[in-house]
Amino acid sequence: MPDQSAEVEAIKSKMLQKSYYLMFRNVVDGSRVPDLMLDHYRWLIGLEKQGKVFASGPMFDKNGDKSAGVTVFSTETWEEAESLAAEDPFCASGAMEFSLDQYCHRFFRQYFLNRLKNPYRARRSLSVSALDG
């Protein structure tokens, strides 16, 4: 198979990239969670108002049972996301623990620019032609 790295790099160079940091929470002491819920929501709302939280909520397994919680931070650095995660009342209290992963969201510039020009355009599927131009 021929080396495709040059073509892969060419495609990636036409993408916009934005890093997010995903905080995965796991319950350590579920009996403490209800008393911390209001503080947790206040923490999230404050960060959302600052533009630091992109999304947050529970995750569910195949049977619909809660399995964990996830918060997606929109921060400049890992260290900032980690500091914010440690301030979550669930985690600061020891009721939950967290892990952090970086996620690089990539999307095609032309598609993005077209959406900015006409955000109400019918949602069309992204095709390879979006790479041209």
C-alpha positions as CSV (number, residue, x, y, z in Angstrom):
1,M,0.0,0.0,0.0
2,P,1.5,3.4,-1.0
3,D,2.3,5.9,1.7
4,Q,-0.8,8.1,2.3
5,S,0.7,10.4,4.9
6,A,1.1,13.3,2.6
7,E,-2.6,13.1,1.5
8,V,-3.7,12.7,5.1
9,E,-1.7,15.8,6.1
10,A,-3.2,17.8,3.2
11,I,-6.7,16.9,4.3
12,K,-6.0,17.8,7.9
13,S,-4.5,21.1,6.9
14,K,-7.9,22.1,5.4
15,M,-9.7,21.4,8.7
16,L,-10.3,23.8,11.6
17,Q,-9.2,22.3,14.9
18,K,-10.5,23.1,18.4
19,S,-9.4,21.2,21.5
20,Y,-11.9,20.3,24.2
21,Y,-11.2,18.6,27.5
22,L,-13.5,15.8,28.6
23,M,-14.0,15.3,32.3
24,F,-15.4,11.8,33.1
25,R,-16.8,11.5,36.6
26,N,-17.3,8.2,38.5
27,V,-19.2,7.9,41.8
28,V,-17.2,7.0,44.8
29,D,-19.8,7.7,47.5
30,G,-23.3,8.0,46.0
31,S,-24.9,8.8,49.3
32,R,-23.3,12.3,49.2
33,V,-24.4,13.2,45.7
34,P,-27.9,14.5,46.4
35,D,-26.7,17.0,49.0
36,L,-24.1,18.3,46.5
37,M,-26.4,18.6,43.4
38,L,-27.3,22.3,43.9
39,D,-23.6,23.3,44.3
40,H,-22.7,21.2,41.3
41,Y,-25.3,22.9,39.2
42,R,-24.2,26.4,40.4
43,W,-20.6,25.5,39.5
44,L,-21.7,24.4,36.0
45,I,-23.8,27.5,35.4
46,G,-21.0,29.8,36.5
47,L,-18.6,28.1,34.1
48,E,-21.1,28.1,31.3
49,K,-21.6,31.8,31.7
50,Q,-17.8,32.2,31.4
51,G,-17.8,30.1,28.2
52,K,-15.7,27.4,29.9
53,V,-18.2,24.6,29.6
54,F,-19.4,23.4,26.2
55,A,-21.6,20.5,27.5
56,S,-22.3,18.5,30.6
57,G,-24.5,15.7,31.7
58,P,-25.0,12.1,32.8
59,M,-24.1,9.1,30.6
60,F,-26.1,5.9,30.5
61,D,-25.3,2.3,29.8
62,K,-27.1,0.2,27.2
63,N,-29.9,-0.6,29.8
64,G,-30.5,3.1,30.5
65,D,-28.8,3.0,33.9
66,K,-26.6,6.0,34.8
67,S,-22.9,5.0,34.4
68,A,-21.0,8.3,34.8
69,G,-21.1,12.0,34.2
70,V,-19.2,14.0,31.6
71,T,-18.4,17.7,31.3
72,V,-16.8,19.1,28.2
73,F,-14.5,22.0,28.9
74,S,-13.7,24.7,26.3
75,T,-10.4,25.9,27.8
76,E,-7.0,26.8,26.4
77,T,-5.0,24.3,28.4
78,W,-5.1,20.9,30.1
79,E,-4.1,22.6,33.3
80,E,-7.0,25.0,33.3
81,A,-9.5,22.1,32.6
82,E,-7.9,20.0,35.3
83,S,-8.2,22.9,37.8
84,L,-11.8,23.4,36.9
85,A,-12.6,19.7,37.2
86,A,-11.0,19.6,40.7
87,E,-13.3,22.4,41.7
88,D,-16.5,20.5,40.8
89,P,-18.2,20.1,44.2
90,F,-18.8,16.4,43.5
91,C,-15.0,15.9,43.1
92,A,-13.8,18.4,45.7
93,S,-15.9,16.7,48.3
94,G,-14.7,13.2,47.4
95,A,-18.1,12.0,46.4
96,M,-16.8,11.5,42.9
97,E,-13.5,11.1,41.2
98,F,-12.6,12.3,37.7
99,S,-10.3,11.6,34.8
100,L,-9.5,14.0,32.0
101,D,-8.9,13.5,28.2
102,Q,-8.2,15.9,25.4
103,Y,-10.4,15.8,22.4
104,C,-9.5,17.6,19.1
105,H,-12.6,18.4,17.2
106,R,-11.8,18.8,13.5
107,F,-14.2,20.0,10.8
108,F,-13.8,21.2,7.3
109,R,-13.2,24.9,6.8
110,Q,-15.3,25.2,3.7
111,Y,-18.2,23.5,5.3
112,F,-17.8,25.8,8.4
113,L,-17.5,28.9,6.3
114,N,-20.5,28.0,4.2
115,R,-22.5,27.6,7.5
116,L,-21.4,31.0,8.7
117,K,-22.5,32.6,5.4
118,N,-25.9,30.9,5.6
119,P,-26.6,29.2,8.9
120,Y,-30.1,28.3,7.9
121,R,-29.1,26.4,4.8
122,A,-30.4,22.9,4.8
123,R,-28.0,20.6,6.5
124,R,-26.2,18.8,3.8
125,S,-23.9,15.9,4.2
126,L,-20.3,16.6,4.1
127,S,-18.6,15.3,1.0
128,V,-15.1,15.1,-0.3
129,S,-15.9,18.1,-2.5
130,A,-15.8,20.2,0.7
131,L,-12.1,19.6,0.7
132,D,-11.7,21.5,-2.6
133,G,-11.3,25.2,-2.1
